[in-house]
Amino acid sequence: MSVLRPGTPGATRTCPHCKTRILESANVCPSCRHHLRFDPDAVESARKRSVPLRVQGTIRPTEGDNALEYSVVLTIRNADGEEIDRQVMGVGALFAGEERSFTLEVEATEVTGYRAGRGRGRH
């Protein structure tokens, strides 16, 4: 869980459905997409949401009898290049004629009002 106090930007909680660590402010879990609470300002919240980074790619093994094993690793670094988080998101193998497509999306939501102040802890 987060070292930030509840109510501050970046504070986290666990999704009750899939047990993924998510932002405390999330109305919908970005992992399992279950609704977590009613948002009377859903239209306003959606307007503040953006996707400042989206990367897509596809891999295919070269033709032949060999398999291609892969690991999807996500690393997050701060402005100083220090590693904040690193996770293996998935692993697998591909054989001739198969392919896998990957999409990395960073969803961001503008935080305003009293919650916009910097809390204590890791950023």
Secondary structure, 3 states (H helix, E strand, C coil): CCCCCCCCCCCEEECCCCCCEEECCCCECCCCCCECCCCCCHHHHHHHEEEEEEEEEEECCCCCCCCEEEEEEEEEECCCCCEEEEEEEEEEEECCCCCEEEEEEEEEECCCHHHHCCCCCCC
